[in-house]
């Protein structure tokens, strides 16, 4: 089953927590090219009382950031 994308609006800097992974602290990339569907970012988002890792889908000059909650991709606006 494919993930259904929805949009989360009104996210502010207060909702984000800087939480880099170990390889990010070392300055490494997730993929050799830097592109991919589910690239983990440095951030976690507080959404409905839980923390979710923020991911980026990037294949060109611009990326889309999102979280996944209950199997649904939620795009952060």
Secondary structure in CASP SS format (residue, H / E / C, confidence):
PFRMAT SS
TARGET T0000
AUTHOR 0000-0000-0000
METHOD secondary structure of the structure
MODEL  1
X C 1.00
X C 1.00
X C 1.00
X C 1.00
X C 1.00
X E 1.00
X E 1.00
X E 1.00
X C 1.00
X C 1.00
X C 1.00
X C 1.00
X H 1.00
X H 1.00
X H 1.00
X E 1.00
X E 1.00
X E 1.00
X C 1.00
X C 1.00
X C 1.00
X H 1.00
X H 1.00
X H 1.00
X H 1.00
X C 1.00
X C 1.00
X C 1.00
X C 1.00
X C 1.00
X C 1.00
X C 1.00
X C 1.00
X C 1.00
X C 1.00
X E 1.00
X E 1.00
X E 1.00
X E 1.00
X E 1.00
X E 1.00
X E 1.00
X E 1.00
X E 1.00
X E 1.00
X E 1.00
X E 1.00
X C 1.00
X C 1.00
X E 1.00
X E 1.00
X E 1.00
X E 1.00
X E 1.00
X E 1.00
X E 1.00
X E 1.00
X E 1.00
X C 1.00
X C 1.00
X C 1.00
X C 1.00
X E 1.00
X E 1.00
X E 1.00
X E 1.00
X E 1.00
X E 1.00
X E 1.00
X C 1.00
X C 1.00
X E 1.00
X E 1.00
X E 1.00
X E 1.00
X E 1.00
X C 1.00
END
